[in-house]
């Protein structure tokens, strides 16, 4: 089970770009909508997989269908993902700390 972060990089005036990142910061999927789509491209929103560009549950189901996520994996908002990474790092540091 792994957590992934949903990072919205651009969301203004008809343009939208976001990506899903793993704990190492690697992008595993990119979401584009509006003016950021090519002529023959469609977004997961256009295709009905997401209700809107911030529909993390719809995106998670879609990426499970694509086998980019495994059952039990979760996509978190950027804020929740970064908090989760910090808590994991703190727990790892405490576990590695020498005991008196």
C-alpha positions, 0 to 999 in steps of 0.5 A: 500500500502506497500513498501518492500526491495530487499536485495541481500545477496550473489552474486558471483561465481555462488551463489545467495541469496536475500530476500524481507523484510518488513518495520519491517525487516521480510523476506517475500520471499527468492530468491536463484539461482545457487549453492544455489539451492537444487537438485530439486529446481528452482529459479524464474529466471529458471522458467521465472518469473524473467529475471535475479536475479535483475529483481525487476519488475518480482519478484514483479509480481510473488509475487503478483501472489503468494498473498505475495504482494497486489495490490499497494505494491512495491518492492524497491532496498535495497538503495531506501527501506532504504531511504524510511524508513528513510524519513518515520521515519523523517516524523513521528518524525516531526508529533509527535513533540510538536508544540509551 
